[in-house]
Amino acid sequence: MLPFRSEIRNSPSHPTIKIFLSDEALVPRIKKHLDHFNEIELVEIRKTHGRNREEDNLTVFFKDHVDITKMKTNIDSSLWWYFEEDLVD
């Protein structure tokens, strides 16, 4: 099982990225990890509504004029690095 999954959610008003973690105990730690990105305006912990989904997810909001596709790639890379380092420790 993968440690996380991320999805771009295209909203007309404010596109976001949703991050679903396989271990919900890590949600606060990952939220804190994402705070170092200057392009991120806000990271919220939200309840997930849907079948076969994790209970909580992180919803990432970006500042204006940020390339969301590029940011998804950056966030995914950063999270893979985070989980690799965490597994080594």
C-alpha positions, 0 to 999 in steps of 0.5 A: 500500500502506498503511503499517500495519494494526491489528486488535483481538484479543479474548482473554478474559484480555487484549484486545490490538491487533496492528499490522502494518507494511508496512516491517518496518524501522520496527518498533522505531521504531513500538514506541518511538513507542507507548511515550508512551501512558499506557494501554499496559502493554507493546508486544511485537515478535512473529513473525507466523504465517500466510500472506501476512502480514508477518514481525513485528508489534507486539502492544499490551497495555493496563492494566486497564479501558482502552477498547480500541476508543477506544485503537485509534482513538487509536493509528491516529490517532497512527500516521497522524500519524507517517507523514504527518510522516515522509513530509514530512521 
